[in-house]
Amino acid sequence: MMHPVLHTLLYEYAAYACFLMVWAVHFCTALSYRRVARLVRQAQADGKATETATEEPISVILTAHNQAEALRRNLPAILEQEYDEFEVVVVNDASTDDTEDVLTQLELAYPHLRHTFTPADARYVSHKRLSLTLGIKSACHEWLLLTEADCRPLTPYWLRSMSRHFGPDILMVLGYANYERDKRELSRKAVFFNLFHQMQYLPWAMRHKAYRCSPDNLAYRKSLFMSHQGFASDVNLLEGATELLVNRHSTNTNTAVALSPEAKIECALPVSAKQWRLKRTYYMETRRHFKGTFRYRLCFNLKQCVVPLFYLAAAAAAGWGAWHRQWIAVGVVAVLTLLLCALKSVWFNRSARALGERSYLLSFWWYELRLHVWHAYSLANHLFAPRNIFRRKPF
């Protein structure tokens, strides 16, 4: 039999070795938090170097369903962009409010605004996809910029910032978008959730095939859309239209990312926590149709799993040291834990500020841990939801 002292030593070494190993892995994964700040600085430097580049004509496409007030509030910020040649095409998706009147009034003031409509009796197909298809087909220019009626650019240089990434080999440009901020807890949670995910998949798209995109800020070539028959492969899915376009047609050479603060889009916050949960549930269905995403999912899940493991390993190592009165070891564990927590917070907040978001101080660690709850809740909602809510039903 092994001597009790040897047992104790083995447990002691195992506890400290596991903590150090998890600490090292989490340190490497946490480095991704600072990458966005570096990329934003690089984008700003590149933008100054390309200020005299030729601006390609752009067609801005957006759809609206009973969003008259959103159009009245947001469309002027799009129509008054500082850009040489662009048009705005709005597709009225069978609205029953004042959307048609608002568009007609705005067209009198802005000659580069046009609108069309989606028939209300379209059957078996997603109205969103049909509306986008109609808008894209009516666009006059090769480069399309897709956004939503409840979104608005924060500066008059949104089009210019996105167009700086256009090139002969570039087929799509992914931009950053997030919810507007207010004092509600829902705003803080939703903004953090979007910020965290875009800090993962936007830098990834600069080195690999893009995993997904923000549907509120995407530039896409019309010729690419037409050559792949648009949304023909998933025409009856209710959500995820632009995300599936990017996921299926992106490569590691044809996709660019616009991270300049001038390219940011701000979107209206969901009206309730229930609507935000439903949005995350619909994304779980969209994710099922993604292709070629094994590497991204593996890296993302590793980054997620290591967070609770890090805190558990730190608690176990500190608890073991305290039980055996090994105060030096407890101090080392505490210092390493606090050091990594501080570094994570600094790196994350630096990137958040670079993207124009507020800083998360002590709340950062709380929201980081809550991500696991939000993901699990969304997955459970998707598993138990009836399948027919995700697809267009005949009527």
N, C-alpha and C positions, 0 to 999 in steps of 0.2 A: 504493500500500500504506500501511496505517496505521503510524505510527511506533511502535517498541517501547515507548516511554515511555507513549504513549496506551493501548496494550494493557494495560500494567501498571496505569495509573490506572483503566481500566474494570473490570478484575478486582478492584482494591482497593475501588472504590466499590460494586461488585456484592456483594462479600463482606460488607461492613459494612452495606449497605442491607438485604440479606436477613436478617442477624442482627437488626437493629433491627425489621424488620417482623414476623419470627417472635416476637421478644421481646414486642412489643406485643400480638400475637394471643394468645400464651400467658398474658400478664398478664390479659387480659380473661376468658379461659376459667378461669383459676385463681381468679377472684373467686367462682366458684360454691362453692369450698371453705368460704368464710366465711359463706355464706348460711344454712346450717343453724343455726349458733350464734345468729345474730340471730333466726331463727324460733323457736328454743327459748325464748329470753328473752321474746319476744312471747307465746308460748303460756303461759308461766308467769304473766305479767302478766294475760292474759285469764282464766286459770283462777282467779286470786284474785278477779277481778271477777264470776265466775259461780258462786261456791261455793254460793250459795243457790238456784240454778236447780233446777227440778223434775226429779227423776230418772225417766226413762222405764224401764219394765220391759224386761229383756233376757233373751234365751235364748242361753246359751253352747253352741255345738255343736262336738263333736270326735268323731273316729273313732279306733278302735284295732284293730290287728291284731297279736295276740300281743305285747302291750305291757303286761302285768300289772305289772311292776316300775315302768315309767314312770308308769302310772296311780296306783300306790300312793305314788309319790314326788311327783307334780305335782298331782294332783287336789285335795288339801287346800288348796293355795295358791289355787286357783280358787274352791273352795266356801266359803272363809272370807273372801271379799271384803267390804269395808265398803260395802254397797250395800243399798238398801231392798228392792227386789223383783227377783229374778232366779232363773232356773233353769239347771241344767246338764244337757244331754242328751248322753249318750255312746252312740255306735253301735258295737256289737261286730261287727267285720267278720270273721266266720267264724273267730274265734280258736280255737286248739287248746291254749293254755296256761291259766293260772289267771285270765285276764281276767274271765270270768263270776263267779268267786268273789270277786274283789277288788271288782267293782262291787256285788255283792249285799251285801257287808260294809259298804261305804261308804254305801250307801243306808239302812242302819239308823241310821247316825250323822248323815246329812245328808238331811233330808226333801225338800230342793229338788233332789236328784239323781235323775234317771231314766235308764234305758238301754233300748235296743232292739237289734236285731241285723240283720245282712245275711245272707241265705241263702248258703251256700257254693256252691250249684249255679247261681248267676247266670251266664248265658252272653252272650258278645258285647259286654258293656258293662263299663266300668271299675268295679271294686268301689269305688274311692274316690268316684266321682261318685254311684254308687247309694247308698252309705252316707250321703254328705252330703245327698242328696235325701230319704232317709228321716228323717234327723235334723231337717232343715228343716221338712218337712211335719208332724212331730210337735211342733214347737215351739209354745208357747202365746202367745208375744209377737211383736210386729211387728219389733222390732230383734233381729237375730241377731249374735252375735260368734263368728267362726270361728277356731279355733286347732287345735293338734295335741296328741296325747297326750304327746309327749316335750318339751313346752314348758310354761313356768310363768311367771306374772307375778312381778316382783321386789318388788312392794309390794302391800298390801291395797287400794290405790286405783286399780287398773287399770281396772275397770269405770267408776268415777266419772270418770277422766281421759278415757276414750274417749267417754263419754256427754255430756261437755261440748260436744262438736262436733255433737250431734244437733240437727236443726232441721227446720222444715216443708219446706224445699227441698232438704235434704241426704238423699241416698239411700244413700251409703256413706261410711265413714270408714276411712282407711288409717293403720295404726299401724306403729311401728318394732319390728323383731325382729332378733335376731342370735344367734350361737352363744355358748355359755358359754366362758369363757376358762380355759385352763390353761397349763402350761409347754411343751406340745408345739408343734413348728413348724407342724403342721397347723392348730392352733387359731389361731395368729397369722395364717397365710395366709387361712384361711376367714373369720375375723372381718374382716380388712381388705377382702377381696373383697366381702363383703356390705355392709360399712359404706360403701365407695366407691360402690357401685351405688345404695344407698338415699339417699345424699347427692345423687345426681343425680335419681332419678325421684320421690322424695317432694316436694321443693320444686317440681318441674315440675308435679305434680298440683294444686298450689295455684293455678296460673295458667292451666293448659291442661287438655285431656282427659288423664286419667291414662294413663300408658304401661303400667304393671304394678303389682303390689303384693307385699307379703310374705304368703304364704299362712298364716302363723302368727299374724297379728294383723290381722283385717279385720272391721269392722262393716258389716252389709248389711241392707237392708230385706227382710223376707219377701215383701211384696207385689210388690216389683220382681222377685224371683226367680221367683215364680209367674206374673207377667204375661208374662215372657219364656220360659216353659216350661223354666226351669232350664238343664240341660246338654244339652238335646235336640240341639243342633247339633254337639256333639262328644262324644257319650256314650261312644265307645269309646277315646278317648285316655286313656292311663294317667296322665299328669301334667298340671299346669297348670290344674286345675279353677277355682280361685278367681281366678287371674291372668287367665284368659280372661273370666270374669264381669266383672271390673273393666275390662279393656281394651275390651270391647264395649259396655258400658252407661254408662261414665263420660262426663261432659261437663265443660265448664269452670265449671259452676254447681252441679252436684249432688254434688260430691265434696269432702270435707274431709280434713285430715291432722292426726293427733295426734302431736306431737313431744315432749310433756312426758316427762321421765324416768320419771314414775309410770306412763306408758302402755306402757313397754317390756316386751317379752316375751323371755325367754332360752330358747334351744333346745339340745337335746343335740347335741353335736358328732358329725359322721359318724364311724363306727368306724374308717375307714381312708381314706387318700388316694384309693384306687380308688373308694370310695363317693362321695366328694366330686366326683371327676371325672365319675362317672356322673350325678350330680345336675345338673352343669353341662351335660352332653350332652343330658339330657332337656329342659332349658330351651331349648336350641337348637331342638328340635322344637316346643315350645310357641310360641316366637317366630314360627315360620312362619305361625301361625294368628292372630296379632295383626292388627288393622285400624286404619287411620288413624294410623299411627305415623311417617310420613315426617319430620315436623319434629323429633321427638325423636331419631330415629336420625341425622339429619343433624347436629344439635347435639352428640350424644354422640360420633359418629365424628370430628367436628372436634376436640373436646377430646382425644380419644385420639391422633389423628394428629399434633397439634402438639407433643406431649411429646417423642418422639424427634427430630422436626425441630428443636426448640429446642436440644437438646444437640448435634446435628450442626452446626447453624448456628453455635453458640458455638465448637465445636471448629474449624470451618473459618475463622471470623473470627480467632480467637486464633492459629491456626496460620499464617495468611497474615501477620498482623502480626509474629509471631516470625521468620518466614522473611526478612522485609524489615527486621527490627530496628526496627519501629515500636512501641516499648515503651509509649508513652502509649496507643495504640489497644488494645494487649493488656491494659493495666490497666483501661481503660474496659470492655472486653468482660468481663473477669473480675469486676469490681465489679457490673456489671448482672446477670451470671449468678448470682453468689452472692446478690445482693439478692433476685432473684425466687425462687430456691430456698428462701431463708430465709422469705420471705413465704408461699410455698406451704405449707411445713411448719407455720408458726405458725397459719395459717388452718385447715388441715386438722385439726390437733391440737385447736384450740379447739372446732371442731364435734364432733370425736370425744368430747371430755370432756363437752360439753353433752348428748350422747346416752348418756352413762354408759360410754363405752369408754375403754380405756387410751390413752396417748399413743404415737405412733410418732415417734421422734426421728430419728436417722440412718437408720433402716431405712425411713422413709417413701419416700425417693427410690428405694430398691431395689425395694420392693413396687410403687410406681407404675409403674416400667418393666416389672416382671414381669407386670403386668396384660395386656400385649400378648401375652405368651407363653401365659398361661392362656386368653385369648380365642381365639387361633389354635389351640391344642391342642383346645379344646372344639369349635370349628368343624370341625376335621379329623376328630375322633372321630364327630361327627354325620354328616358327609358319607360316611364309610366304614362306618357302622353299618347293619345290615339294617333296612329300614323296619318290619318286623313287630314289633320289640321295643318300639315306641312305642305300639302299639295292643293292645287286649284281643283275645286270640285264643280261638276256640272250643276246648273241651276235652270 
